[in-house]
Amino acid sequence: METLQKLYKVADQTRTIHSLLRDKLVFIETLVLVYVTVGSAISAMLIFAPISPSYEMWVGIFIASIFIVSLIPNAFDFKQKILERSLAVNAWGKWVRDAKSLCDNGGTSDEVKHISDQYKVVMDETPLIPDRVFNKYKQKHLQKVAISKALSETPFRSIREIKKSLKNDDLSK
């Protein structure tokens, strides 16, 4: 059971990291969409506006940048990457729930072996977490866990107060 609890913690962290990676991709995709949409509307309005020759180049650069930015989603395949990360979050979430249930209720050695084998399957089927972002997102996960524990102990404190308190406690050590 101890091994299963360790796998549970790693799987929960992995789920959080995939979620953070997905959310970052969604944010970037949204920014690109907003820029292209608003930029296209502005450039359409500029067609009818009298533009002084000194600004024509800047308007041209702006319109060209809208076209270039509009190519980014297809070039980086945001939809597919978001889907992959979402499926990974779901797969790890299911595994975490099953493992938590097994840890809480106890299980036979066959059930523990089965869930451990499932861990390997989920690990093989989900995309890798890039090494360059792993530690940053692990830190965010651990902060999330610490804030969640502190919130459970003091539910009427604001998240900002809890973060400040945790940060100050960490700095005093």
Summary of the structure (lengths in Angstrom):
residues: 173
radius of gyration: 23.5
end to end distance: 32.6
largest distance: 79.4
contacts: 438
relative contact order: 0.13
helix: 87%
strand: 0%
